[in-house]
Amino acid sequence: MLDKENTKLEIFGFGDEENDEDSFYCLVNLTKSPEGIDLEKLSNADPRKFDEVLNEMGCILLLRGDEVEELIERGDISDSNLHKSLYDLAVEEGIIQ
């Protein structure tokens, strides 16, 4: 199983200048992608292959800001240690085995 130490949480905004940016929370597999998410490559990716590009960059779990807020409100994760909480959730849900 992938250890928490081999992951990191990246938080980034994505969107256009006319609208507010959406915040995204990405749990990244550092053994697959030691540098994490390449935002320039991601922003230039074909929208039809967005998931494939994220997978190639080591993305384990990607959540929007509103999804993270809902998980916090439900008590499924804690905002005091978001990285650990999202890692534990990924293990619990069988995303990390």
N, C-alpha and C positions, 0 to 999 in steps of 0.2 A: 504494500500500500504506500502511496505517496505521503511522505511526512509533511507536516505543516511548514517546517523549515525550508522545504523545497517548493514552497508557494509564496506568492506575495499578492497583496490586494492593490490594484491600480484603480484610481478614480479619475475619470476624465469627462470633459464636456464634449458634446457632439451636437451639431445643429448648424443652421444657417444664421447669417447676421440679422435677418429680418425678424426672426422669432427667437425667443429665449432658448439658450442651449439646454439640452437634456443632460443630466448627470448619469453616468454609467459606472457601475462597480463591477470590476472584472477580477476574478480569482485566476491567477496565472500559474501554470506549471513551469517552474524555473529550470527543471531538467530538460524540458523540451525547448524552452525559449529563455535563456539566461538574461537577455536584455529586456524581456517583457514585451508589451504591445508596442508595435511600431505605428504610431498614430498617422504618420504621413502615408504609409502603405495602406493602412486601413481606410483612410479618407479617399484614396484613389481607387479602391477596390470596386469591382463591378458589383452593384447591389444584389445581383442574382447569386453571387458567390461570396457574399459577406460572411456567412456562417463558416464556409470552408476556409476563408482567410483567417478568421479568428481561431479556428481549430489549429491551423498551421502555426500560429503564433503562440500556442500553448494555453489558450483560453479554456478554462475548466467550467466556469460559471459566469454568466453575464446577466446582471440585473439593472433595471432602470432605478433611478432615485426613488420614484414613488413606490416601487415594489419593495425596496429596502425599508422605507418608512413604514409600510404596511406590516412587514415581518417584525419590525421593532415593536410596533403597537400591539401586535398579537402575542408578543413575548417569545417568538420563535428564535430571534437573535438579539444580541445586546449591542448597543452602540458604544459601550465602554471599551470593547475590544472587537471591533468589527471583523478584522482579519480572522481571528480565531473563531468567531461565531459563524462566519460564512464557510470556513473550512469544515467546522463540525457539522453544519447543515449539509454540506456536499457529501460528507461521509455518511451521515444519517440517511440521506436520500439515495445512496448507492451510486452517486456520481463519481466519487473517489472510492475505489475498492482496493 
